[in-house]
């Protein structure tokens, strides 16, 4: 009966001091939310792989020995053995090597200068050079390799992308250039993760609202359980950031999962209260009767998700942290925040202590 007694005493405190409790929750939320700024968005598949995997360790070793990752600038033309194009590539390379985060640049222009000392004015001389792997067999494509140590960090990759595009603006044939390589793929993945996270969260939110409206047919009663979801999501992102969780291609689904799981708590409390006699007795009866079920459902689910920390895939760790904190936060929202919100909305006079 400890759980039930605690639930009854909590309702008494909520009825007596609803504003203080709500202010306290807001202050705690304000302390938790900055944790979201600690959260990194990691688009690379390496972020979800096991850190002790030999392939991952080998890649990290190669990065260390060979100074980072390669980004490719691809130029396409009818014949890239073109004097003006070679001069453009030379100018581009000279600008790129001055960038702080770029370790080196390798291009066909280097091969030309090794043979002639400079870019010759004669195309015939350019035709005589063996460009090896920097120019395609049909001479329609050339590759400029830019090496930078980004460590698969989205901010570093974005900076590299900006630096390359800024340098490309200074050359005449920038329209013939395309960026590719694992870094650029990671950057594209990063943008997809952000877009998908917003899209998935938005669709889930709308779906939940639709179901709630169909269930309650009342805007006020619909928004009450929805507040539990919002509360849970805010705490999930904040606490997840403080606990070292990152947003990856795996953990991006956590928000939608918390919406689907956390909304149940709010629905049960709201539905049962408005079917009761109301007032303090009705709220106390609601929370006492639901207390054991809410504790059991939330903590068994949370602990189950916490088991993801023992997975070999590093991406599962962040998912486990987000889901654990989200479920616990949803429980706190449904037992502390929601009853207090009901008291404030219905009016404290309706909850007079006998």
C-alpha angles and dihedrals in degrees: 000000000000092000093049093046091049090051091052093049091048091055089052090054091046092052092046098045110017096147094048091049092048092048089049091053091049091051092049090047090051089055093047099046097069086067087077087070089060091057117102126209107224113189097174120101086227088072091066098042124096111270093221094053111123093226092052092046090049091053091049089050092051090050090053095047099039099039104254140296132342124235117190126218106198120200119193127195141140087265119002090196086093124138095220093045091050090051090049090052091048091052090046092051092049090055096045097051089060092060114106098227096044115093099186148340128218121191143154087258088068091057091049092050091047089059102036104018090236141024105287122224091227121087089201089066091050090051091058096060126099103227093184113195096349095076128043122243092252091049090233096113135044128185128214111196117210117193119204133157102233097152086216088287112154094218092051092046091050090050090050091050091050092048093051094046091047090053092046091057089067095060126079097228099050090127089065092057128095127183120222142147133102092297093056091044088052089050091051089048089050090055091047091050091054093046093045093046090054092042096046092045092047094048091047091049093051092045091051091048091051093051091046093052091048089050100046105020086207127098095214094050090044094054095049097069089037089061088062090057093049090047091049093048093050092050092042093056094042098045091040090056093049090049093052101256118153132204107248137158086274103041094046089086092061095092093055091047093051090050090054095044103033096049090068092068093053093045093053094049095044096044095047095046095052090049091053129080089269128225124075094317092053093046092045092049090048096051095041093051093045097039099089093043092049092048093047096045096045100043097042090050093045094049090047090056091045087064086073086078087075093057118112093226107087090210090065090061093065091045090052092050093048094047094044094051092041094054094045090047090050089052091051089046093052096045103034109019102035099051089046090050091050090053092051093046096045092043128256091251089069089060102052113162110242 
